[in-house]
Amino acid sequence: MLLAWGALLVFALVWLGADFAFGQATLVATYAIAGLGVVVIVGQAGQIVLGQGAFVALGAYAQALLVQAGMAPLAALPFAILAGASGGALASLPAGRLGGLYFGMSTLAFALIVEEALVRWESLTHGAAGLVLPAFGVAGSTADTPAAQAALSIAALLAVLALCARLLRSRLGRAWRAVREDEAAAAACGIAPGTAKLRAFAVGGGLSGLAGGLYAHWIGFISPEQFGLMFSFELLMLAFIGGARHLSGAAWGALVVVAIPQLIAVLRDALPGDWARSAGLELVLFGAVVVGVVLLRPQGLAGGGRG
């Protein structure tokens, strides 16, 4: 996998130009960290989550508010993770009474509540006007260049991948997979399904909170509409495109999700006028990619084919 990503980065540097390629690498790595949260919740614990963007938003706003209050970005990052984890734990509470699609809809409602709170709580979040952040700084050095931002985000992704791999090999990871396969059998073996689900949402939310904290610095400005329902659906599609049961699926799915807008920019010049101006072109491409993955690689790009 590392060789494949190295080849992609070299190709991007040559074809797209260094600054643009590093900027896209930063975005892919940040999306992948958020996507790992979906992989943990959906792929490992077997739960439906339709509002993952809310956990990213909580992390981004926690980071922004603390940095604006004078805290160093690196010191604020654990609180961004905590904000995302707390949101995930809170969103998981209906799992004790709801299941399947009904529980998924409750996570969607949670995301809508978070978005509305961020818009309405203007005294704290500045509402639709948003918040401005400086570049991420570590030990007196500021990551204010595309190359530095890419290096930090890729390092964060690799660290998180290593931690998640270790976690999935632990007793907790085995409990998640047991709950995913059969809750009744898991309970008979002494596993508390409710506790396992809550921990999955806390870990998944924490990962998304980390992504939100980093994303806020890379973009330099955050507002509630950046974390709307489309963003949550992108993260969900990211996991399924890459492979929800594979940690590396988050990285491959992030690459596809980030590449689609660039593909649209190319297609707009080649398509007829009505198609080129269509506001739904991105959704059409997303749908085509999802259908293609389901038909050709049902386990995702990181998984196997039909066999």
C-alpha positions as CSV (number, residue, x, y, z in Angstrom):
1,M,0.0,0.0,0.0
2,L,2.8,2.4,0.8
3,L,4.4,1.8,-2.6
4,A,1.1,2.5,-4.3
5,W,0.6,5.8,-2.4
6,G,4.2,6.8,-3.1
7,A,3.6,6.3,-6.8
8,L,0.4,8.3,-6.7
9,L,2.2,11.2,-4.9
10,V,5.0,11.2,-7.4
11,F,2.5,11.2,-10.3
12,A,0.6,14.1,-8.7
13,L,3.7,16.1,-8.1
14,V,4.7,15.8,-11.8
15,W,1.3,16.1,-13.3
16,L,-0.5,18.6,-11.1
17,G,2.4,20.7,-9.7
18,A,3.9,20.6,-6.3
19,D,1.7,23.0,-4.3
20,F,-1.6,21.7,-5.7
21,A,-0.5,18.1,-5.2
22,F,0.5,18.7,-1.6
23,G,-2.8,20.5,-1.0
24,Q,-4.7,17.6,-2.3
25,A,-2.6,15.2,-0.3
26,T,-3.5,17.1,2.8
27,L,-7.2,16.9,2.0
28,V,-7.0,13.2,1.3
29,A,-5.2,12.5,4.6
30,T,-7.6,14.6,6.6
31,Y,-10.7,12.9,4.9
32,A,-9.1,9.5,5.5
33,I,-8.7,10.2,9.3
34,A,-12.4,11.2,9.4
35,G,-13.3,8.2,7.3
36,L,-11.5,5.9,9.8
37,G,-14.2,6.9,12.2
38,V,-16.8,5.6,9.9
39,V,-14.8,2.4,9.3
40,V,-14.7,1.8,13.1
41,I,-18.5,2.4,13.6
42,V,-19.9,0.9,10.4
43,G,-17.3,-1.6,9.3
44,Q,-16.1,-3.0,12.7
45,A,-19.1,-2.5,15.0
46,G,-21.7,-2.9,12.3
47,Q,-23.7,0.2,13.2
48,I,-25.3,2.7,10.8
49,V,-24.2,6.3,11.1
50,L,-25.6,9.0,8.9
51,G,-24.3,12.1,10.7
52,Q,-20.5,11.6,11.0
53,G,-20.0,15.2,9.8
54,A,-21.3,16.4,13.1
55,F,-18.4,14.8,15.0
56,V,-15.9,16.5,12.6
57,A,-17.7,19.8,13.2
58,L,-17.5,19.4,16.9
59,G,-13.7,18.8,16.7
60,A,-13.2,21.7,14.3
61,Y,-15.1,24.2,16.4
62,A,-13.5,23.0,19.7
63,Q,-10.1,23.5,18.1
64,A,-11.0,26.9,16.6
65,L,-12.5,28.3,19.9
66,L,-9.6,27.2,22.0
67,V,-7.0,28.5,19.6
68,Q,-8.8,31.8,19.4
69,A,-8.8,31.9,23.2
70,G,-5.0,31.7,23.2
71,M,-4.2,28.0,23.4
72,A,-1.5,26.5,21.3
73,P,-2.9,24.4,18.4
74,L,-1.1,21.2,19.5
75,A,-2.4,21.6,23.1
76,A,-5.9,22.2,21.8
77,L,-5.9,19.1,19.6
78,P,-6.7,16.6,22.4
79,F,-9.8,18.7,23.3
80,A,-10.9,18.5,19.6
81,I,-10.6,14.8,19.9
82,L,-12.5,14.8,23.1
83,A,-15.3,16.9,21.6
84,G,-15.7,14.5,18.7
85,A,-15.6,11.5,21.1
86,S,-18.3,13.1,23.4
87,G,-20.5,13.8,20.4
88,G,-20.1,10.2,19.2
89,A,-21.0,8.8,22.7
90,L,-24.0,11.1,22.9
91,A,-25.2,10.1,19.4
92,S,-24.9,6.4,20.4
93,L,-27.3,6.6,23.3
94,P,-30.5,5.7,21.2
95,A,-28.8,2.5,20.2
96,G,-30.2,0.8,23.4
97,R,-33.7,1.2,22.1
98,L,-33.3,1.6,18.3
99,G,-31.6,-0.6,15.8
100,G,-30.8,-0.6,12.1
101,L,-32.1,2.2,9.9
102,Y,-34.1,3.7,12.8
103,F,-30.9,4.2,14.8
104,G,-29.2,5.6,11.6
105,M,-31.9,8.2,11.3
106,S,-31.3,9.2,14.9
107,T,-27.7,9.9,14.1
108,L,-28.9,12.0,11.2
109,A,-31.1,13.9,13.5
110,F,-28.2,14.5,15.9
111,A,-26.2,16.0,13.0
112,L,-29.0,18.3,12.1
113,I,-29.2,19.5,15.7
114,V,-25.5,20.1,15.8
115,E,-25.5,22.1,12.6
116,E,-28.5,24.2,13.7
117,A,-26.8,24.9,17.1
118,L,-23.6,26.0,15.4
119,V,-25.7,28.4,13.2
120,R,-27.9,29.8,16.0
121,W,-25.3,30.1,18.8
122,E,-23.8,33.2,17.2
123,S,-22.3,34.6,20.5
124,L,-19.9,31.6,20.5
125,T,-19.6,30.3,17.0
126,H,-20.3,33.5,15.0
127,G,-23.0,31.6,13.2
128,A,-22.8,31.6,9.4
129,A,-20.0,34.2,9.5
130,G,-17.7,31.4,10.7
131,L,-14.4,31.5,12.5
132,V,-10.9,32.2,11.2
133,L,-7.9,30.1,12.3
134,P,-4.1,30.5,11.9
135,A,-1.9,27.8,10.4
136,F,-1.1,24.9,12.6
137,G,2.0,25.5,14.7
138,V,4.3,23.0,16.5
139,A,7.2,23.9,18.8
140,G,7.5,27.4,17.4
141,S,7.3,26.3,13.7
142,T,4.3,27.0,11.6
143,A,2.9,24.7,9.0
144,D,2.0,27.5,6.6
145,T,3.2,25.8,3.3
146,P,1.4,23.1,1.4
147,A,4.4,20.7,1.8
148,A,4.4,21.2,5.6
149,Q,0.7,20.7,5.9
150,A,0.8,17.6,3.8
151,A,3.7,16.2,5.9
152,L,1.8,16.8,9.2
153,S,-1.5,15.4,7.9
154,I,0.1,12.3,6.4
155,A,2.1,11.7,9.7
156,A,-1.2,12.0,11.7
157,L,-2.9,9.6,9.3
158,L,-0.1,7.0,9.6
159,A,-0.1,7.3,13.4
160,V,-3.9,6.9,13.6
161,L,-3.7,3.9,11.2
162,A,-1.2,2.2,13.5
163,L,-3.2,2.9,16.6
164,C,-6.4,1.7,15.0
165,A,-4.7,-1.5,13.8
166,R,-3.6,-2.2,17.3
167,L,-7.0,-1.4,18.7
168,L,-8.7,-3.8,16.3
169,R,-6.4,-6.6,17.5
170,S,-7.4,-6.0,21.1
171,R,-10.2,-7.4,23.1
172,L,-12.3,-4.3,22.3
173,G,-11.9,-4.8,18.5
174,R,-12.9,-8.5,18.9
175,A,-16.0,-7.3,20.8
176,W,-17.0,-4.9,18.0
177,R,-16.8,-7.7,15.4
178,A,-18.8,-10.0,17.6
179,V,-21.5,-7.4,18.0
180,R,-21.4,-6.8,14.2
181,E,-21.9,-10.5,13.4
182,D,-24.5,-11.4,16.0
183,E,-25.5,-9.3,19.1
184,A,-27.4,-12.1,20.8
185,A,-24.4,-14.5,20.5
186,A,-22.1,-11.7,21.6
187,A,-24.2,-11.1,24.7
188,A,-24.3,-14.8,25.5
189,C,-20.4,-14.7,25.5
190,G,-20.4,-12.0,28.1
191,I,-20.1,-9.0,25.8
192,A,-22.3,-6.0,26.6
193,P,-23.5,-4.8,23.1
194,G,-24.6,-1.4,24.3
195,T,-21.2,-0.7,25.9
196,A,-19.4,-2.0,22.8
197,K,-21.5,0.3,20.5
198,L,-20.9,3.3,22.8
199,R,-17.1,2.7,22.7
200,A,-17.2,2.3,18.9
201,F,-19.0,5.7,18.6
202,A,-16.6,7.4,21.0
203,V,-13.5,6.1,19.1
204,G,-15.1,6.9,15.7
205,G,-16.2,10.3,17.0
206,G,-12.7,11.0,18.4
207,L,-11.1,10.2,15.1
208,S,-13.4,12.6,13.3
209,G,-12.8,15.2,15.9
210,L,-9.0,14.9,15.2
211,A,-9.8,15.3,11.5
212,G,-11.9,18.4,12.3
213,G,-9.2,20.0,14.3
214,L,-6.6,19.5,11.6
215,Y,-9.1,20.5,8.8
216,A,-9.8,23.8,10.5
217,H,-6.2,24.8,10.4
218,W,-5.6,23.6,6.8
219,I,-8.7,25.5,5.5
220,G,-8.1,28.5,7.8
221,F,-11.9,29.2,8.0
222,I,-14.8,27.1,9.2
223,S,-18.6,27.7,9.1
224,P,-21.6,25.4,9.8
225,E,-22.4,24.7,6.1
226,Q,-19.1,23.0,5.6
227,F,-20.3,20.2,7.8
228,G,-23.7,19.7,6.4
229,L,-25.5,16.5,5.3
230,M,-23.6,16.2,2.0
231,F,-20.3,16.1,4.0
232,S,-21.7,13.3,6.2
233,F,-22.8,11.3,3.1
234,E,-19.4,11.9,1.5
235,L,-17.8,10.3,4.6
236,L,-20.2,7.3,4.5
237,M,-19.6,6.8,0.7
238,L,-15.9,7.1,1.4
239,A,-16.0,4.1,3.7
240,F,-18.1,2.0,1.4
241,I,-16.0,2.9,-1.7
242,G,-12.7,2.1,0.0
243,G,-14.0,-0.8,2.0
244,A,-15.7,-0.4,5.3
245,R,-14.1,-3.5,6.9
246,H,-10.5,-2.4,6.0
247,L,-8.6,0.4,7.7
248,S,-6.8,1.1,4.4
249,G,-10.3,1.5,2.8
250,A,-10.5,4.9,4.4
251,A,-7.4,6.1,2.5
252,W,-8.6,4.7,-0.8
253,G,-12.1,6.1,-0.4
254,A,-10.7,9.5,0.6
255,L,-8.7,9.6,-2.6
256,V,-11.8,8.9,-4.7
257,V,-13.9,11.5,-2.8
258,V,-11.3,14.2,-3.2
259,A,-10.6,13.3,-6.8
260,I,-14.2,13.5,-7.9
261,P,-14.5,17.4,-7.8
262,Q,-11.3,17.6,-9.8
263,L,-12.8,15.2,-12.4
264,I,-15.9,17.3,-12.6
265,A,-13.7,20.4,-13.3
266,V,-12.3,18.4,-16.3
267,L,-15.6,17.1,-17.5
268,R,-17.3,20.5,-17.5
269,D,-15.0,21.6,-20.3
270,A,-15.8,18.5,-22.3
271,L,-19.6,18.1,-21.7
272,P,-22.4,19.9,-23.6
273,G,-23.6,23.1,-22.1
274,D,-26.6,21.8,-20.2
275,W,-24.7,19.0,-18.6
276,A,-21.7,21.2,-17.8
277,R,-23.9,23.6,-15.8
278,S,-25.8,20.9,-14.0
279,A,-25.7,21.3,-10.2
280,G,-26.2,17.6,-9.7
281,L,-23.2,16.4,-11.7
282,E,-21.2,15.6,-8.5
283,L,-24.0,13.5,-7.1
284,V,-24.3,11.7,-10.5
285,L,-20.6,10.9,-10.4
286,F,-20.7,9.8,-6.8
287,G,-23.6,7.5,-7.6
288,A,-21.8,6.0,-10.6
289,V,-18.7,5.3,-8.5
290,V,-20.8,3.7,-5.8
291,V,-22.7,1.5,-8.3
292,G,-19.4,0.5,-10.0
293,V,-17.8,-0.5,-6.7
294,V,-20.9,-2.5,-5.6
295,L,-20.9,-4.4,-8.9
296,L,-17.2,-4.9,-9.4
297,R,-15.7,-4.8,-5.9
298,P,-18.5,-5.3,-3.3
299,Q,-15.9,-5.3,-0.5
300,G,-14.5,-2.0,-1.6
301,L,-11.3,-0.9,-3.3
302,A,-9.2,-2.2,-0.4
303,G,-11.0,-5.6,-0.3
304,G,-11.3,-8.4,-2.7
305,G,-13.6,-8.8,-5.7
306,R,-16.5,-11.1,-5.9
307,G,-14.7,-14.2,-4.9
